């Protein structure tokens, strides 16, 4: 029913809506299988509240792809995706900037390398226009991101009924490196594991002043006010209102961040390099909805940032996602229209790499379907398999966006040490993915 073979290397054409992480990963998987890909990207003609460029695979929030360590769920997810030949991770290796155990990138270099890889394939075409309708009989991947156009949102709303859900996302500020006071800020990663982060320490009095100003600062008031905040992207001022120590045990936790001269701090704000040149720093964990003048005033109370020049202020935007358990199969295809897929954060996964993963799985699945072959998702012992099973589990009534975590995996018994258990989860997952790779590629 779904065979689309033609002569030569062209096995058929797939339409991909959206040039974000999921879209480009999906395109890469299909192009390698000999399919033609027509990608539609509405930027720069129509933009969103978060994007700043018209580049493919633009990172709109942090430039960190999270931990790359094998004993973390995020690192294990990356290991699995590398085995499946992830384009984003290939390009991230070229674009990476120092960030301790995390994989952080120069976002401009990442986009450049992704575009170079895709445009090098003669079967890839990019069309700069907004898609306003969908032919459900044409192989299509909707990967336009959580900030999709109203036209696509309306289509998904019609498919999912009243269960099309929303949550708010926020972006952290970026400051100029040469505007930081290095007499107060110091380099160093937690527990001395490298020196990739810039740290701004506060004593108790400084923290109390900062905290009081933060929770009383003016915020942007608009229709976002009635939306839900997703826990992993909560504005720092909202988190702070949970209690005086909430952020001190969160993004400002001081443990393991003593200064080189031995000084200990009551709270520590960390900054991470934003690009390869090292001339811009992201304020880690400081997603915010404060008014721009308030950001400059309140964040200027942080020692070392008194005269900081803001290259980008923090902003908030509305993210949309579908009720995956109701409308999606485990391979990200629509239950009602099996030739149409929904990938990226729009599908209910949360995070850069999780979004890219969904596009990768959608591409691999659709390629198999169009060749008349069967496709199975990875088993539940892998991060990919467990995450996909979670977001499409019909037993879930109210889906909340989910990212990679070891809590989704079947438990490993007999290992009491937490770090050893996490390492064992990672090893087991990669072993299972190695077997799966032989089936799918």
C-alpha positions in Angstrom: 0.0 0.0 0.0 2.8 2.4 0.9 5.4 1.4 -1.7 6.7 4.4 -3.7 9.7 3.0 -5.6 10.8 4.8 -8.7 13.8 4.2 -10.9 17.3 5.1 -9.8 18.0 6.1 -6.3 14.8 8.1 -5.9 12.4 6.0 -3.8 9.8 8.7 -3.5 9.3 12.1 -2.0 8.5 13.1 1.6 7.3 16.5 2.7 8.7 17.8 6.0 7.2 20.8 7.6 9.7 22.7 9.7 13.5 23.0 9.7 14.2 22.6 13.4 16.1 19.8 15.1 13.4 17.2 14.5 12.9 18.2 10.9 16.6 18.1 9.9 17.2 14.8 11.7 14.2 13.3 9.9 15.4 14.6 6.6 18.8 13.1 7.1 17.4 9.7 7.9 15.2 9.7 4.8 17.9 11.1 2.4 20.3 8.3 3.4 17.6 5.8 2.4 17.4 7.3 -1.1 14.2 9.3 -0.6 13.7 12.9 -1.9 12.9 15.4 0.8 11.1 18.7 0.3 11.4 20.7 3.5 9.1 23.7 4.1 10.3 26.4 6.5 8.2 29.5 6.9 11.1 31.7 8.3 12.1 34.4 7.5 8.8 35.4 5.8 6.9 34.4 9.0 8.8 34.2 12.2 8.1 33.2 15.8 8.5 34.9 19.2 11.7 33.0 19.9 13.6 32.5 16.6 16.2 35.1 15.7 17.4 33.8 12.3 16.2 31.8 9.3 18.7 29.1 9.8 17.9 25.4 10.0 18.4 23.7 13.4 18.4 27.0 15.2 18.7 26.6 19.0 16.2 29.1 20.4 16.9 28.6 24.1 20.1 27.4 25.7 23.1 26.4 23.6 23.6 23.3 25.8 22.5 19.9 24.6 22.8 18.7 28.2 25.2 16.1 29.7 27.3 13.8 27.4 28.4 11.6 30.3 27.6 7.9 29.9 26.1 7.6 33.4 23.4 10.1 32.7 20.1 9.6 30.8 21.0 12.5 28.5 24.4 11.1 27.7 22.9 7.6 27.2 20.4 9.1 24.8 23.2 10.7 22.8 25.1 7.4 22.7 22.0 5.7 21.3 21.5 8.4 18.7 25.1 8.2 17.6 24.6 4.6 16.9 21.7 5.6 14.6 23.9 8.1 12.8 22.3 11.3 14.2 23.1 14.4 12.0 22.7 16.8 14.9 25.4 15.0 17.0 27.7 14.8 14.0 27.5 18.5 13.6 27.6 19.2 17.3 31.0 17.6 17.6 32.3 20.2 15.2 30.4 23.1 16.8 31.0 22.2 20.5 32.3 24.7 23.0 33.9 23.8 26.4 31.1 23.0 29.0 32.5 20.4 31.3 30.6 17.2 31.0 27.8 18.8 29.0 27.7 19.0 25.2 27.3 22.8 24.4 27.7 24.2 21.0 28.2 27.4 19.0 24.6 27.6 17.7 25.6 29.4 14.5 28.3 26.8 13.6 25.8 24.0 14.4 23.2 25.5 11.9 25.9 26.0 9.3 27.2 22.4 9.4 23.6 21.0 9.4 22.8 23.1 6.3 26.0 22.0 4.6 25.2 18.4 5.1 21.7 18.6 3.8 22.3 20.8 0.8 25.2 18.5 -0.2 22.5 15.9 -1.0 20.9 16.5 -4.5 17.6 14.9 -3.2 17.1 17.7 -0.6 15.0 20.8 -1.4 14.2 23.7 0.9 11.2 25.9 0.2 10.8 29.1 2.2 7.0 29.3 2.7 4.3 28.6 5.2 2.3 25.4 4.9 -1.4 26.0 5.5 -2.9 22.7 4.7 -2.0 19.0 4.8 -2.7 16.2 2.3 -3.1 13.2 4.6 -2.4 10.9 1.6 1.0 12.3 1.1 4.0 11.2 3.2 4.4 14.1 5.5 6.3 14.9 8.8 4.9 17.8 10.8 8.0 19.0 12.7 7.4 22.7 12.9 8.1 22.9 16.6 6.1 24.0 19.6 5.8 27.5 18.0 4.0 26.2 14.9 1.9 28.5 12.8 -1.8 29.0 13.5 -2.7 27.0 10.4 -0.9 23.9 11.5 -2.1 24.4 15.1 -5.7 24.5 13.9 -5.2 21.3 11.9 -3.8 19.5 14.9 -6.5 20.9 17.1 -9.1 19.5 14.7 -7.4 16.1 14.8 -6.9 16.0 18.5 -10.1 17.8 19.5 -9.9 19.7 22.8 -6.9 17.8 23.9 -4.3 19.9 22.1 -2.3 21.1 25.1 0.0 24.0 25.9 2.7 25.1 28.2 5.0 28.1 28.6 8.7 28.1 27.8 11.3 30.7 28.7 14.7 31.7 27.4 17.8 32.7 29.5 19.7 36.0 28.9 23.1 36.1 27.1 25.7 38.7 28.2 28.9 40.0 26.5 32.1 38.4 27.9 34.0 41.7 27.9 31.4 43.3 30.2 31.9 40.8 33.0 34.0 41.8 36.0 36.6 39.1 36.2 37.9 40.4 39.5 34.7 39.0 41.0 33.9 36.1 38.7 36.0 33.0 38.5 36.4 30.0 36.2 35.7 26.4 37.4 33.3 23.5 37.1 31.6 21.8 40.0 34.0 19.9 42.3 36.9 21.1 40.2 36.0 19.0 37.2 37.4 21.4 34.6 37.2 25.1 34.2 34.6 25.6 31.6 32.1 27.7 33.6 32.3 31.2 34.9 31.0 31.5 38.4 29.6 34.5 40.3 29.5 33.9 44.0 27.2 35.6 46.5 27.4 35.9 50.3 24.2 35.6 52.3 23.6 39.4 52.4 24.1 39.7 48.6 21.8 36.7 48.0 19.0 38.1 50.2 19.1 41.4 48.4 19.1 39.7 45.0 16.3 37.3 46.0 14.0 40.1 47.3 14.4 42.1 44.1 13.9 39.1 41.9 10.6 38.0 43.4 9.2 41.6 43.4 10.4 42.5 39.9 7.9 43.4 37.2 7.1 40.7 34.6 5.7 40.7 31.1 1.9 40.4 31.4 0.0 38.9 28.5 -2.0 35.9 27.5 0.7 33.6 28.8 -0.3 34.4 32.3 -2.9 31.6 32.3 -0.7 29.0 30.8 1.1 26.2 32.6 4.8 26.4 33.2 6.8 23.2 32.4 9.0 22.3 35.3 12.3 22.1 33.4 11.8 25.5 31.8 10.4 27.4 34.7 11.2 31.1 34.9 13.7 31.8 37.6 11.4 34.3 39.3 8.6 31.8 39.4 10.9 29.2 40.9 12.2 31.7 43.5 8.6 32.4 44.7 8.4 28.8 46.0 10.7 29.7 48.9 13.7 31.7 49.8 16.0 28.7 49.2 14.3 27.3 46.1 16.8 28.7 43.6 19.7 28.3 46.1 19.1 24.5 45.9 18.5 24.8 42.2 20.4 26.8 39.6 22.3 28.8 42.2 23.4 25.9 44.4 26.9 26.6 45.7 28.1 23.1 46.5 31.4 22.1 44.8 32.0 25.6 43.5 34.5 27.1 45.9 36.7 29.8 44.5 40.3 29.1 43.6 41.4 30.9 46.8 39.2 28.6 48.9 36.3 31.0 49.5 32.9 29.4 49.9 29.7 31.1 48.9 26.1 31.1 50.0 24.9 31.0 46.4 26.6 30.8 43.0 25.4 31.9 39.6 27.0 30.0 36.7 27.6 31.3 33.2 28.4 29.1 30.2 30.1 30.0 26.9 27.6 30.7 24.2 30.0 30.4 21.2 33.4 29.2 20.0 34.9 32.7 20.2 34.0 32.8 23.9 32.8 36.4 23.6 29.3 35.7 24.9 28.0 33.9 28.0 24.6 32.3 28.8 23.3 32.8 32.4 22.6 29.2 33.3 19.1 28.4 34.6 18.0 32.0 34.3 15.0 31.5 32.0 12.9 34.5 32.7 9.8 36.6 31.9 11.0 39.8 33.6 10.7 43.1 31.7 13.9 43.9 29.9 14.8 46.9 32.1 14.1 44.7 35.2 16.5 42.0 33.9 19.3 44.5 33.6 18.5 45.9 37.1 18.0 42.7 39.0 20.6 40.6 37.3 23.0 43.5 37.7 22.9 42.7 41.4 24.9 39.5 40.8 28.6 40.1 41.7 30.5 40.4 38.4 27.5 41.3 36.3 27.0 44.9 37.6 27.9 46.3 34.2 26.9 43.4 32.1 25.9 44.1 28.5 22.9 42.0 27.5 23.3 40.6 24.0 19.9 38.9 24.4 17.4 39.4 27.1 15.3 36.5 28.4 11.9 36.0 26.8 8.9 33.7 27.2 6.8 32.1 24.6 4.0 29.6 24.3 4.8 26.1 23.3 2.2 23.7 22.0 2.1 19.9 22.0 -0.4 17.3 21.0 -2.0 14.7 23.3 0.2 11.9 21.9 -1.4 9.0 23.8 -4.6 9.8 22.0 -3.5 10.6 18.5 0.0 9.2 17.9 1.3 5.7 17.3 4.6 4.7 18.9 6.5 5.6 15.7 5.1 9.2 15.8 2.6 8.5 13.0 -1.0 9.7 13.4 -3.4 6.9 14.3 -6.0 8.3 11.8 -3.5 9.1 9.0 -0.6 6.7 9.0 1.3 8.5 6.3 1.5 11.7 8.4 3.9 12.0 11.4 4.3 14.5 14.2 7.8 14.9 15.5 9.8 17.3 17.8 8.5 19.0 20.9 5.1 19.1 19.2 4.9 15.4 19.8 5.2 15.7 23.6 8.9 15.1 24.1 10.9 17.8 25.9 14.5 18.9 25.2 16.7 19.5 22.2 18.0 15.9 21.8 14.7 14.4 22.6 13.1 16.4 19.8 15.9 15.4 17.4 15.4 11.8 18.4 11.7 11.9 17.5 12.6 13.2 14.1 15.1 10.5 13.7 12.7 7.7 14.6 10.0 9.2 12.5 12.3 9.3 9.5 13.5 5.7 10.0 9.9 4.5 10.5 8.6 6.3 7.4 11.4 5.0 5.3 10.5 1.4 6.2 6.8 2.0 5.6 7.4 3.5 2.2 9.6 0.5 1.3 6.9 -1.9 2.4 8.9 -3.1 5.4 8.0 -3.4 9.0 9.3 -1.1 11.7 9.6 -1.6 15.4 10.7 1.0 17.9 13.7 0.2 20.1 12.9 -1.9 23.2 12.1 -0.5 26.6 15.7 -1.0 27.9 16.8 1.9 25.7 16.2 5.6 26.5 14.6 6.1 23.1 12.3 3.1 23.4 11.2 3.9 27.0 10.6 7.6 26.2 8.6 6.9 23.1 6.5 4.3 24.9 5.9 6.8 27.7 4.5 9.7 25.6 2.3 7.3 23.5 1.0 5.3 26.5 -2.8 5.2 26.2 -3.1 4.9 29.9 -1.9 8.5 30.4 -4.8 10.8 30.7 -3.0 14.2 30.9 0.4 14.1 29.1 3.1 16.4 30.4 6.2 16.9 28.2 8.8 14.3 29.1 12.6 14.2 28.6 15.1 11.4 28.9 15.5 9.9 32.4 16.5 6.6 33.8 13.2 6.5 35.8 11.5 5.4 32.5 13.6 2.2 32.2 12.9 -1.2 33.7 14.8 -1.3 37.1 18.1 -2.9 37.6 18.1 -4.9 40.8 21.0 -5.7 43.1 23.0 -2.5 42.7 22.7 -0.2 45.7 25.2 2.5 44.7 23.4 5.2 42.8 26.3 6.1 40.5 27.0 2.4 39.7 23.3 1.8 39.0 23.2 4.8 36.6 26.3 3.5 34.8 24.7 0.1 34.5 21.5 1.6 33.0 23.7 3.3 30.4 25.7 0.2 29.5 22.5 -1.9 29.2 20.8 0.7 27.0 23.7 0.9 24.6 24.0 -2.9 24.4 20.4 -3.1 23.4 20.7 -0.3 20.9 23.7 -2.0 19.2 21.4 -5.0 18.5 18.6 -2.7 17.3 20.9 -0.9 15.0 21.4 -4.1 12.9 17.7 -4.3 12.3 16.9 -0.7 11.4 19.9 0.6 9.4 
